[in-house]
Amino acid sequence: MFEILAGDLLGRIGRLKVGSRRAETPLFLPVINPVTQSISARWMEENLGAEAVITNAYIIFKRLGERAIEEGVHKMLDFDGIVMTDSGGYQVLEYGDVEASPEEIALFEEEIGTDIAVPLDVPTGVCGRERAEETVEKTLKNLERTLNALRERGVRRALWAAPIQGGTHLDLLQRCAEQERGMGFDLYALGSPTPLMEGYRFEKLFEMIYVVRRIIGFGRPLHLFGAGHPMIFPFIVALGVDMFDSASYYLYARDERYITSAGTLRIDRIDYFPCSCPVCSDITPDELRGLEREERIRLIAAHNLYACFREIREIKQAIRDGRLMELLEMRARSHPRLYQAFRWIMENEELLKLMEDNTPLSSRRGINLFDELSLRRPRIRRARRRLMERYFKQPGHEKHLVLLPFNRGMSFEKLKTIVGEEVFEVARYGTPYGLIPDQLRYTYPFSQTNYPRKLIEEVSDDLVELMVEQIRAGGYERIHIVGSRSRYLRDLASKLHEALHKLGICSNLIDWN
Amino acid sequence: MFEILAGDLLGRIGRLKVGSRRAETPLFLPVINPVTQSISARWMEENLGAEAVITNAYIIFKRLGERAIEEGVHKMLDFDGIVMTDSGGYQVLEYGDVEASPEEIALFEEEIGTDIAVPLDVPTGVCGRERAEETVEKTLKNLERTLNALRERGVRRALWAAPIQGGTHLDLLQRCAEQERGMGFDLYALGSPTPLMEGYRFEKLFEMIYVVRRIIGFGRPLHLFGAGHPMIFPFIVALGVDMFDSASYYLYARDERYITSAGTLRIDRIDYFPCSCPVCSDITPDELRGLEREERIRLIAAHNLYACFREIREIKQAIRDGRLMELLEMRARSHPRLYQAFRWIMENEELLKLMEDNTPLSSRRGINLFDELSLRRPRIRRARRRLMERYFKQPGHEKHLVLLPFNRGMSFEKLKTIVGEEVFEVARYGTPYGLIPDQLRYTYPFSQTNYPRKLIEEVSDDLVELMVEQIRAGGYERIHIVGSRSRYLRDLASKLHEALHKLGICSNLIDWN
């Protein structure tokens, strides 16, 4: 029912199957209001290639119950992709209570042919601890009742998602996820981060996702409720979210707000559309402002959807190319609070280690490094560790080590003259990996790493430290450092030479010529 | 003929008029091959809103001369926007020479009704010094001959662009621009950077633009020949380029390469189109690969054009919003070599100063800061300098200065108790501007600046230094620093307290409560 096809960091591309229907993750499910269908599911399927939508089982139950049972939810929505139904939990959050039992809602969801069903939960939202505890207890009780009802009636065609509540109280979230792990749900759904997103509290949201992902493991899909803005899509995917829904394309449109991957613009302040979608290619901002409000909202909502689906495709391509981290570094600059939250990711050693373990060993495209932060990427950390463990720490190194600038060629004859011996090893300096043994320099990732000269200059102290460690691990007795014509490499060579000298390791700095 | 409507950094939005035709800058002119018109000028006008195109006067002269004279270039191209004609200089670069004199080409350009004409020049390309000097001399001679011919015949309907040659030899470039300044051309056109872009030598390209812009001043438009990739558009605009042309949308398409704002993708390696343009919204990568080559190239070229025009609109919006630097910081992460070139901009004091002078004092949207580099932005530098000069260095400050955390309110009564006096000034600390006087905190840019907490932590030493300078400039005698509940602000307060203490300035650190 869920198969993982490719991965990068904690993000993955997966294939989700429900009966004969299928969709690819990361999957964005637009919220469809079953009553108004402001933008229809069919339109989304035809124009955006939407493979799934989400709608509200409780609203259907109250207002369209008979028709839904008769026709089934797919026919009613005129959509043949995957339909997920939220249970009405959101109505609990907004209006305090719903007029239906967990059993009623659960059986109704099965009856109307939902593909992915959510039990009636009690969302935590953002609230005090006592209230949060209550919502977790009530949610867990509802889940038991739901599973019992399904078992009793002997129906379970849909995939069932376990809503994880607890909100910003991480220990409650953890407890909720732990309890649900053994209950036999098909996937998990993290509840109610919308207020966090509206308040730009991305760091807290990321922490919540991370806590949950660690507990539920990596086998099953994780859904995030109400992940409203494409700005955060790459981040939540990189943290392991596989699916998410949102109504913001429409809610923002109603507020005359225009969504981009880097933020939100007010329609009355747009002079030029920074977008090439069919809507924006066909109309100018002035023309849009001149339309009737209803038509204007419909067009903004359509653009907002194009923006969301575009971002999903960019994320998927980045996963396939092993460049999800590059995308995060770029998107982190959408807002200072998002940047702050990105820094939280990049300073969380445990999380980085987990990302390292889940990132493939090679990738189709090269690695682009920019600043110090880029060096904390899982791929770089792993490459450095592997160099150390699988090369330098291995026994049997030669006594002599010649260090050449990474960009210089030199004949064996000339090297022999320099060393004054027949037997030596050669490694390259001036790279973000410290020293790269000559025989590995044309392998991944060393040969496919691009970086600015500036970076080497800025982290030269760290690089010297790393190179010294590598040299000590290799047990070399005599180091021959060949200089360079480039000043920054010459400076690096001198620093290394001095550091070795201080440690009593015999080193010899040789002029370029 | 050229009117500047808005500006940010050295970039501007301008209105270019030729006769009754007009276009807005920054202006991207797609190259139209007059013979094949692979994608027609009319299609570009209708689908992209193209206001101008460029074509080749020499090719028209040789192959379509009579028809062009009879119909005029607009009718021949079936395009009613601005038509710029390159002179054939490119053919000189490629094939060594052209079979036409500067006079012939010049009069032909006028005769076919070109709106923007270029004299027959001798492009430098990337070559040795001697050859470069020769190209500059020949170009200057050709310009004289062109102007003489136009004067003699008494025709000059078109705007005439002076091609600036010299290539990577900055002193030659400078000399060429200086000579041309007095010749009476309507605009300038910097020659032949294509090999630099193909070699990712962005730093050199940026230097060339900067050298030229300084010499020609800011009154007239600057065109850049062959600026091929949207990745560099924001940078060249920020350095003062108003117009640029390129054929790469088509050349890349012919190589099955797909352009994005962040780079180039090979069609055979795309799984998902990271774009929402009408082409990419209508077809999947697999479907595209399945088409006949000719149709496939046409569609890739159309997408590439959508990508270029989208980037232009994003740049214009950024200029209007005063956020061009934010766009650069984001786009600098498209490639390490571009990042390196961006760092060159951010470390060029003279250039930054020039940007400062040309950036408006306020802007419609707030300022988003991310890392240390963001603090080098012209807007930030200027705000800091103005604070110093117009506030702290002004005479008449009180003796007592109370420093509050930027995010804390405190009643006058409480402040009085702390100071033990009736008369004192209040300023805020914990901001990227150092100290902000209380009465200025709700003014631009102070109230509209967003930054991550992390930034304040990372530059705390610099901030302490800045605050000390501000305090000394104000001549305050006694500083009362009120602590904070946040640790990073408490740390900053302690550091400031210590620094003042060391300098013998009387300071008093007051606990939060």
HADDOCK unambig.tbl for C-alpha pairs under 7 A between the chains (distance, minus, plus):
assign (segid A and resid 271 and name CA) (segid B and resid 317 and name CA) 6.21 0.50 0.50
assign (segid A and resid 272 and name CA) (segid B and resid 313 and name CA) 5.39 0.50 0.50
assign (segid A and resid 272 and name CA) (segid B and resid 316 and name CA) 6.97 0.50 0.50
assign (segid A and resid 272 and name CA) (segid B and resid 317 and name CA) 5.72 0.50 0.50
assign (segid A and resid 273 and name CA) (segid B and resid 313 and name CA) 6.24 0.50 0.50
assign (segid A and resid 273 and name CA) (segid B and resid 314 and name CA) 6.99 0.50 0.50
assign (segid A and resid 274 and name CA) (segid B and resid 310 and name CA) 5.75 0.50 0.50
assign (segid A and resid 274 and name CA) (segid B and resid 311 and name CA) 6.92 0.50 0.50
assign (segid A and resid 274 and name CA) (segid B and resid 313 and name CA) 5.33 0.50 0.50
assign (segid A and resid 274 and name CA) (segid B and resid 314 and name CA) 4.34 0.50 0.50
assign (segid A and resid 275 and name CA) (segid B and resid 310 and name CA) 5.64 0.50 0.50
assign (segid A and resid 276 and name CA) (segid B and resid 276 and name CA) 6.20 0.50 0.50
assign (segid A and resid 276 and name CA) (segid B and resid 277 and name CA) 4.68 0.50 0.50
assign (segid A and resid 276 and name CA) (segid B and resid 306 and name CA) 6.33 0.50 0.50
assign (segid A and resid 276 and name CA) (segid B and resid 310 and name CA) 5.69 0.50 0.50
assign (segid A and resid 277 and name CA) (segid B and resid 276 and name CA) 4.69 0.50 0.50
assign (segid A and resid 277 and name CA) (segid B and resid 277 and name CA) 4.39 0.50 0.50
assign (segid A and resid 277 and name CA) (segid B and resid 278 and name CA) 6.06 0.50 0.50
assign (segid A and resid 278 and name CA) (segid B and resid 277 and name CA) 6.05 0.50 0.50
assign (segid A and resid 278 and name CA) (segid B and resid 278 and name CA) 5.10 0.50 0.50
assign (segid A and resid 306 and name CA) (segid B and resid 276 and name CA) 6.33 0.50 0.50
assign (segid A and resid 310 and name CA) (segid B and resid 274 and name CA) 5.76 0.50 0.50
assign (segid A and resid 310 and name CA) (segid B and resid 275 and name CA) 5.65 0.50 0.50
assign (segid A and resid 310 and name CA) (segid B and resid 276 and name CA) 5.68 0.50 0.50
assign (segid A and resid 311 and name CA) (segid B and resid 274 and name CA) 6.91 0.50 0.50
assign (segid A and resid 313 and name CA) (segid B and resid 272 and name CA) 5.42 0.50 0.50
assign (segid A and resid 313 and name CA) (segid B and resid 273 and name CA) 6.25 0.50 0.50
assign (segid A and resid 313 and name CA) (segid B and resid 274 and name CA) 5.34 0.50 0.50
assign (segid A and resid 314 and name CA) (segid B and resid 273 and name CA) 6.98 0.50 0.50
assign (segid A and resid 314 and name CA) (segid B and resid 274 and name CA) 4.33 0.50 0.50
assign (segid A and resid 316 and name CA) (segid B and resid 272 and name CA) 6.98 0.50 0.50
assign (segid A and resid 317 and name CA) (segid B and resid 271 and name CA) 6.22 0.50 0.50
assign (segid A and resid 317 and name CA) (segid B and resid 272 and name CA) 5.72 0.50 0.50
assign (segid A and resid 330 and name CA) (segid B and resid 330 and name CA) 5.59 0.50 0.50
assign (segid A and resid 330 and name CA) (segid B and resid 333 and name CA) 6.15 0.50 0.50
assign (segid A and resid 333 and name CA) (segid B and resid 330 and name CA) 6.14 0.50 0.50
assign (segid A and resid 333 and name CA) (segid B and resid 370 and name CA) 6.86 0.50 0.50
assign (segid A and resid 335 and name CA) (segid B and resid 368 and name CA) 6.55 0.50 0.50
assign (segid A and resid 336 and name CA) (segid B and resid 368 and name CA) 6.13 0.50 0.50
assign (segid A and resid 336 and name CA) (segid B and resid 369 and name CA) 6.20 0.50 0.50
assign (segid A and resid 336 and name CA) (segid B and resid 370 and name CA) 5.68 0.50 0.50
assign (segid A and resid 336 and name CA) (segid B and resid 450 and name CA) 6.28 0.50 0.50
assign (segid A and resid 336 and name CA) (segid B and resid 451 and name CA) 5.07 0.50 0.50
assign (segid A and resid 336 and name CA) (segid B and resid 452 and name CA) 5.08 0.50 0.50
assign (segid A and resid 337 and name CA) (segid B and resid 452 and name CA) 5.81 0.50 0.50
assign (segid A and resid 339 and name CA) (segid B and resid 370 and name CA) 6.69 0.50 0.50
assign (segid A and resid 339 and name CA) (segid B and resid 452 and name CA) 6.98 0.50 0.50
assign (segid A and resid 340 and name CA) (segid B and resid 452 and name CA) 5.35 0.50 0.50
assign (segid A and resid 340 and name CA) (segid B and resid 454 and name CA) 6.52 0.50 0.50
assign (segid A and resid 368 and name CA) (segid B and resid 335 and name CA) 6.56 0.50 0.50
assign (segid A and resid 368 and name CA) (segid B and resid 336 and name CA) 6.13 0.50 0.50
assign (segid A and resid 369 and name CA) (segid B and resid 336 and name CA) 6.21 0.50 0.50
assign (segid A and resid 370 and name CA) (segid B and resid 333 and name CA) 6.84 0.50 0.50
assign (segid A and resid 370 and name CA) (segid B and resid 336 and name CA) 5.69 0.50 0.50
assign (segid A and resid 370 and name CA) (segid B and resid 339 and name CA) 6.69 0.50 0.50
assign (segid A and resid 450 and name CA) (segid B and resid 336 and name CA) 6.27 0.50 0.50
assign (segid A and resid 451 and name CA) (segid B and resid 336 and name CA) 5.09 0.50 0.50
assign (segid A and resid 452 and name CA) (segid B and resid 336 and name CA) 5.10 0.50 0.50
assign (segid A and resid 452 and name CA) (segid B and resid 337 and name CA) 5.84 0.50 0.50
assign (segid A and resid 452 and name CA) (segid B and resid 340 and name CA) 5.37 0.50 0.50
assign (segid A and resid 454 and name CA) (segid B and resid 340 and name CA) 6.54 0.50 0.50
